[in-house]
Amino acid sequence: MQIQDLPYPDPGVPDARSGPRFLWWLFRNQLGGQLTSLAWGLLHFASVSALPFCVGLAVQAVVDRSGGRLALAGGVMVLCCVGNALGDTFLHRAAITNWITAAARVQQLLARKTALLGSALTRRVAAGEVVAVSTGDVEKIGWFVEAVSRFTAAALTIVLVCVALVVYEPALGVVVILGLPVPALAVLPLLPRATRRADVQRDKAGRATELASDTVAGLRVLRGIGGEELFLDRYRSASQEVRHAAVRSARMWSLISAIQVLLPGLLLIAVVWHGVHLAREGRIGVGELVTVYSSVMILTYPLRHFEEIAMAYSFSRPSAKRAARVLALERATDTGGSRAAEIPTGDLYDPTSGLLAPAGRLTAVVCGDPDAAGRLAERLGGHPPEQGASALLGGVPLDELPLKSARTAVLVQDKDPVLLSGTLRELLDVPASGAVAAEDALAAAQCGDVLTALAQGSLGADDPMDARITERGRSLSGGQRQRLALARSLITDPEALVLDEPTSAVDSHTEARIAEGVRALRAGRTTVVFTSSPLLLDRADRIVFLHDGEVAAVGTHRELLHTEPRYRAVVTRETDEAAAHPDAVPAGGKPERPLTDDDRVDDRDGALGDDDVLHRLEEIEETA
């Protein structure tokens, strides 16, 4: 695999049982590249290590006044230099190729796993960890994979040089063979401590990064409550912890580096001292002494790769462990399904809770537990992240359909939809039936003011559809993001649409118009809305009230207000005292209660949502 051939047609099925097994799997799947790197590495290291023999041969030729041997030494030295240049150039090329292709393979595996798991991924692994694995960790994994072949070439070269020294000059060669394992293996006892310190540094850096991202994401809220300095102090403290951990880790690695320099130096001194005595006794010539001395000095170069492979493994092992943990995650259901691909029609039913959403009608679901509502919404979408009875659409279990067919039949919009960066046209370019135009979906979601704001905030975009949306739609208020996400869901026009709190950040007047727009646009289609808003509930064809995860009551909004105290407590948010006197509910269906601050916060069209209030407070603060 070459860099220009990326991405892989199929990155393969990884061995994710552990970090070391995953690294070994990556190595085996790049065996061709590893052998290429090994071959060029042997040429490079052998050429470098042969230079001392050429120098010794030349010195001895001068001592013996032999012009022929001097010319031979010069010719061999030229060949060694050419081999060194070619080996070094192509070794670097092969090593970088192995690095990049290994990193690309891991990224493809992570992307495939992310697409397969969907929302289940972030419920099992923090989103920040997934980002860390797909960015920083893949580089460390690629580093180890490419360093293995260079280390192998260096180790083989050291063995060859030691054998050659024994053959060339046994008295000094034995000293080298006996002394060389000491600098090569002396750092091993220090590696566990160095690895632990490196792990601590990465953990603290991860926490600091998570704190920074949370602060940036909630900057508007922080400014509204005056908490910037508080979180800034927290980040300062976290960054100082990272700095101290980095210094501690660097001290250990500097000690390992010092040992890798000191011990070969001591070996070199021992060889020279012993060689001088042998030369004085006439047992070896000057050229032989120079050859052995130069060879030992050159061996410090391949010996450095022992330190590098130790560092690469120490840093890549926890990275590979994190990657393997993500890649080992599996869905609770088979995404391939056991049925042929089809788009069933009919009633949407969840056997676990007993929820029934009749075909072609707008069903509102009221649940006092937001977590339980989220789990139910996932079950209605088919292929839930946890084992359990599957939801049925027209009597067909959704988890028996291929994942693509289930997603086409039932679309679930969760309570925190994400807007991807790009133009509005690109945002709304989603798989759809074609029956709903973008203009109609935007109108039903009451996005007129959003289009105006996007057009005014984008330079050179005459058409609002060409206006750019920033990352996660941060330039928009919470209510604007919700309405654009709702429009995107409406465009897909699925057989069944499940909306989880689609208007929680929208003001009341806009919410009423959205309820009418969705009802009209989805006429004849199955729609399920999880909400506790009376404005949406009053316009639903059917309301299902859930208590303790099961259906407790079914009816219209006004019927349930009078007949079901628990429903009334959730919808009207009345106090326990008011719930104990159900007769206090007026005929109009709305309980009499004192006005709250939320009731008094109005804009041109009505009450502001939470994000709109914060946006207004921010504007007032900037003006002041």
N, C-alpha and C positions, 0 to 999 in steps of 0.2 A: 504494500500500500504506500503510495506516494502522496505528498501533501496536495498535489493538484487533483488527486482522485477522490478527496474527501467531499461529502460525507460518505460513510460506509453504506453500501446497499443494505446490509444487515449487520449491526454491531455484535450480534450473537447473544447467547444466553449466559450471563455471568455466574460464576461460582461465588455466591454471596453468603456463604456460611460463616466466614470470618474475614478479617482484613488481610492476613497473610495469604489465605486461599484466593482471595480476589486478586492480589498482586501477582500470584503465580499464574492465575488464569490469564491475566493481561499479558504476561511474559510469553506464555505458550501461544497466544493468538498473534503475537508479533515475532514469531521465531525467525522468519525470513529476514526481517529488518535487524534482529539481534545478531544473526550470523554475519550479515553484511558489516555491521558495526564492529563485531569481533575481529573480522578479517582485516579491516582497515586499521583497527587498533593494534593488532599484532604487528602489522607492517610499520606503524608509527613508533611503537615502543621498542621494537627490535632494532629499527634503524638508529634510534637515539642511543640504545644500549650498546650498539656495535661501535660507536664512535671511539670509546676509550681503547678498544682493541686496535683500532686504526692508529690512534695516537701512540700507543705503546709500541706498535710495530714500526712506526716512523722513527720514534726516539731510538729504538734499538738498532734500526738501520743506520742512523747517523752515527751512533757509537761504533758500530762495526764498519762504518764507511762503505755501505753497500748501496749503490745508486739504484740497482734494480729493485731491491726490496722497498726503497723509499718511494719509487714510482708506483709500485704495486700498492703501497699504503695510501698514496694520494688518490689512485683510481678507486680503491675501495671506499675511501672517505667521500669521494664525489657520489658514488652510488648510494651511500648511506644518507647523504644530504638530500638527494632526489627522493629516496624512499620516505625520508622524514617529512618532506614537503607534501608529497602525495598522500601519505598516510594521515597526516594531521588535517589536511584539507577535507578529505573524504570521510574521515572519522567524525569530524565536526558536523558535516552534512548529514551523515547517517544518524548520528546521535540526536540532532535536532529533529530529524524526521520521526524518529522513534518517540521522542518527547511529545511532539505535536499530535501525532496520530493516536498515541495512547490517551492523551487528554481529550482529543475529539471523540474517541470511542466512549470514554466515561461520560462525557457530556451528552452524547446521543442516547446512551443507556438511561441517564437520569431524565432526559426529556421524554423518552418513551414511557418510563415509569410514571412520570408526572401526568402525562396525558391519559395513561391507563387508570390511575387512581383517582384523578380529578380532585374533588373537594375532600375526599377521604385522606389525602396525603397530609394536608395541614392539620387534620385532627389527630394524626399520629406523630407527626414530626413538625417542629416549629418552622415557619416559612423562612425565618432567618437562617436556620441550619441548612435548609435546602439550597438557598442562595450561596452560602459559604462553601458547601460541597461542590457546587457547580462552577465556582470561580476559583477561590484560593486552593481548595483541596485537590482539584484536578491537576493543577500545576505541580504540586508536591508528588502526587502519584506518578505523573509523567516523568518527573525528575528521577525517581527511583528506577522506573522501568528502563530509561535510557542509560542510567549509570551502571546497571548490572553488566552490560556488555563491555563497557570501558574498564570496569573493575576486573572482569574476567581476563581481558587482554593484559592488563597490568600484572595480575597475579601470575599468569602463564609466562610473561616476560621475565619476572623475577626468578621463577623456577629455572628457566632456560639459562639466565645469566649465572645463577649459582652453580648449575651443572657445568657450564663452560669454564667458570673460574676454577672449579675443582680439577677439571681436565687440564686447564692451562697452567695453573700453579696450585697444586694440592695443599701446600703448607698454608697459604693465605685463603684459599677457597674454603677450607674447613672452618676457619675462623668466621668467615662471612656467613656460612650456612648455620653455624651454631648461634651467631649473634643476631641474625636478621629477624627471627620470629619475635624477639623481644619488642622492638619498635612497632612491629606489625600488629601484635596482640595486646600491647600494654594498655591501650585505651579501652579495651572491652569492659573492665570493671567500672569505668566511669560513665559508660553509655546509659545504664538505667537511670542514674541520677540526672544526666543531661536530658534524657527523654522526658522525665517527670517535670523538670523545670520548663521545658519547651511546651508541654501540655498545659501547664498552669498559665503560661504566657498566652497561649491560644485561647484558653477559656476566658481569661480576663479581657482579652481583646474582643472576643465575641460578645461578652456582656456590654462592653463599652460601645461597640457598634450597634447592638440592639437598643441601648439607651439613647444613642444619638438618633437612630431612625425613628424611635418613638417620639422623641422630642420634636423632630422636624415635622412628623406627621401631625402632631397635636399642637403645633406652634400657635395656631389661631386660638385654640382653647386656652393655652397657657397665657397668652397675652390678655385674654379676656378676664382671667382671674389674677393677673399679676404674678404668675409663677415662673417667669423666665429665669430670674436669678436663682431660684431654688433648684431648678433642673440644671442650670448651668454649673452650679456648685457640685451637683451630683456627678455631672460629666467630668468636671475637673478632677474630682476624687477618683473616678473610675479610670481616667486616662493616666493619672499618677500611679495607680496600681499596675497598669499595663507597663508603664515605664520601668518601675522597680522590678517587675517580673522579667522584662526584657533584659535588664542589666544582669540579673542573677543568671539567666540563661546564657547570656553572652560570656559571662565569666567562666562558666563551665566549658563552653566550646572553645574559648581562648586557651584554657588549660589543656584541653585535648590537642589543640593545634601546637601548643608549646612542646608537649611531649613528643609529637610527631616530628618536631625539628630537633629537639634535644637528643633523643635516643639515637637516631641515625648519626648525629654528629659524634656522639661518644663511640659508636661503632667504627666510624671513620678514623677517629683518633687511635683506637685500638689496632686497627688494621695497619695504619701507617707506622705506629710504634713497633709492631711485630715485624713489618716488612723491612724497616730500616735495619733492625738487628739481623734479619736474614741476608740483606744486601751487604752489610758489613762483613758477614761471615763468608760472603761469596756464594751463597746457596741460590740466590736469584739475581738476575740482571736488573739494571736500571730501568730498561723498557718494561720488564715484567712488573716491577713495583709501580711504575706510572700507570700501567694498564689496570692493575687491581685497584689502585687508589681512585682512578677515574671511574671505574665501574661502580664502586661502592658509592661514590659521590652522585653518579647518575641515577642509582637505584632510589635515591630519595624522591625522585620525580614520580615513578610508579607507586612508591609507598604512600604518597599523598592521597592516592585513590582509595586506600583503606579508610582514611578519615572521611573522605567524601561519601563512600557507600554507607558508612556508619551514620553519618548525618542524614543522608537521603532516606535510609530506612527508618530512622528515628522520627523524622518529620512525616514520612508518608504512611507509616503504620496507623496512627490515629486517624489520618485522613482517609485511608482505605477502609478502616473500621466504620467510619461515619458513612462513607459511600455504600459499603456493603449493607449497613443497616437500612438505608433508604431503598436500595435495590432489592432487598429481601422482602419488602412489604408486598402483600398480595390483596387483591380484592376479595370480598366475601363471596362473590358470585363469579361465574365464568362469563367473561365478556363476549365469548363467541356464541353463547346461547345454545340451546338444544333444539330450537325450532328454526324453520326457514325464515329469512328476512321478510317481514310483513309489517304493515301499519294497521293494527286493529282499531276498531271503532266501538263505541258503546259507553256504558257507565264506567266510572273510575271508582274502584272499591279497594279499601285497605282492611284486610281481615283482622289485623292485630287490634285496631281501634274500633272497627265497625263503621268507619266513615264511608259514606256512599255519596258520590257526586254524580247526579244524573246527567246523561249526555245532553249537550246542547243548552245547559243552564248554568247560571252564575251561582256558585255555592260559596258562602262565606263560612270560615271556620274560626271559632273563638276558643282560645285555649289560654288558661291563666299562667301556664309554664312555658316561657319562650323556648327553652331547650327541648321540651317535649314536642313543641310545634315544629322546630327545626328538624327533629328526627322523623316526624311524620311526613314532612315535605320531602325529605330524602327518600323515604319508602315509596311515596307516590310516584317518584321519578323512575323507579325500577333500579336494579343493581345497587342496592344500598351498601354502605361501607361495612355493615355488620350483618351477621347471619340472622335470618328470621323469615317469617312468611312474606311472600312477595305480594305487592299490589297487583290488582287485575284491571285490565282495560278491555271491556267487552268480553270478560270471562277469560282472557288470555293472561297468564302470569308474565309480568314484564321481565322478570329475571331469566325467563326461558328464551327471550328474544335476543338477537345480537345487540350489543350495546348501542350501535349506531341506530338501529331501528327503534330501540326503546327511547333514545334521546329525541328522535324525530317525532315519535308519537306523543311523548310527554316532556314538556320543557319546564324546568323548575328554576325560578329566579329567587335566589336566597335574599336574606334581609340586608346583606352588605355586598351588592353587586360591584364589580370592578370595571372601570372604564379604561381601556388601553389607550396609550398615546397614539396620536395620528390625527387625520382629518375626521370630521363628522361623517363624511361619506364612507370612509374606511371603517368607522365604528359600526355603521349600520349595514355594512356589506357582510351579511351573515347568511348561512343556509336558510332558505325560506321557501314557502310554497308558491310565492309569486302573487298570491291573491290579495295581499295587503301592501299598498304602496307606502314608501317612506313618509310622504307628506301626510297621509291619513293617520299613520301611527304617531307621528309627531304631534298632530293636532289632537288626537285622542288623549295623549299624555300631557297636553297643555304645555308644549315646549316653545311657544311663540316667543316669550321673553328670553328663553335660553338662546334661541337662534339670534336674536337681536344682540345679546351680550357677546356671543361668540364673534359675530361679524364686527362689532365695534372694537373688540380686543385683539383682532387678527389683522395685521398689516397686509394690504394687497389682496385680501380675500373679499371680493365683491359678493360672491355667493356664500351664504352661511354654511353650506355643505362642504365648502373647501376650507373652512376655519379649522385651526389646529386645536386639539385638546391635549393638555399637558398630562404628564404621568399621573395615572389614577384619577384624572380630572380634578387635580388639587386647586386649579384656578376657579372652579365652580363651587357653589354652595352645596350643602348636603341635599337640599330639595331639588336643585337643578340636576345633580348627578342621578338622583332617584328617577326623575322624569325621563332623562335620556336612556337610562337602563330599561325603564318600562317600555319606551318606544322601541328599543332594540328587540325586546321580547315579543312585542306585538307584531313586529314585521315578520318574525319566523312563522307565525300563524300555525302553531302545532295543533294536533287533534285535541290535546288537553294541555292547558296552561296553568301552572301552579305558581302563585305569587305570594311570597312571604313578606308581609309588612311593606307593601310597595309605596306607601305614602306617609310613612312615619315622620318624615322631615318636611312635609309640605303643609302650607297654611290651609285653613279650613275651607275657604272659598274655592281655592284651586283644587283641593281634594274633592269637593263636591262635583266640580266640572270633570275631573278625571274619572270619577265613578260613572258619570253619565257617558263619557267618551268610551271607556272600556266596555261598558254594557252594550253600547250600540255597535262598536267595532267587532266584538266577540259574539254577536248574536248568532245563535245556531251552533256555537262551539262550546265545548266544555271548559269552564274556567273555575278554578278554586283559588280563593283569596284568604290567606291567614291574616286576620286583622281584629282589632278591638275598637275601631273607629265607627261611631254611630252613623257617620255620613256614608261610609261604604256599606255598612250592614243594612241600612234602610233601603238600599237599592239592590240588594241581593235577592235572587229568587228563592233561596233556601239557606237557612242558617243551621249549622251543626255546632253544638256546644260540647266541648270535651272536658272531662274532669277525671283526673288521675289516669290520663292516657286512653280513656274510653269514651264513647259517645254517651252523653248524659241527657241530651235533649235535642229535638229537631223542631224547627218552626220558622216563623218570620221574626223580624226584629221586635216588632211591637208585641207580638204574642209572648215571646220569651221574656221581655221586660216585665210583664205582669205575672207570668206563671213560674219563672225560674229565678229565685233569689241569687243563686250563685252566678248565673249569667249576668244579672243586673249588677252584681258587685264587681265583676271584671270589666264590664263595658262602661259603667258610670263611675267606677273607682270610688264608690261610696264607702263610708266608714262603717265599722261594725255596728255602731248605734243606729245608723240609717238602715242598715240591712235588717236589723231586728224589727223595723217598722215599715214593711213593704207598702202599707197604705199611703205613705208619704209621697209615693211616685205619682205625679200628676197625670191627667188623662193624655196629655201630649206625648207621653213616653219618656220624658227627660226628668230626672229627679231634681227637686229643688235643693240647691247647695250654694254656699257663699262663693263669690267670684274669687278665683285664684289669680296669682300674678300672670300665669299663662293666658288666662282669659282676658286680661287687660292689655296684653302686648298685641297691638294691631298695626298692620301696615295698610297700604291702599286698598288691598282686596280682602284682608282679614287677618286672623292670628298668624304669626310667624312660627315656622318650625324651629327646632333647637339650633340647627346650623345657621339659619337665617338670623336668629337673634344674635348669635356670636359674630356673624358677619357685620351686622348693624353696629354692635358694640365696638368692633374693631375700627370701623369707619369713623365713629364718633371719637375714639381715642386718638386716631391719626390726625383728625381735624383739630382736636384740642392741643 
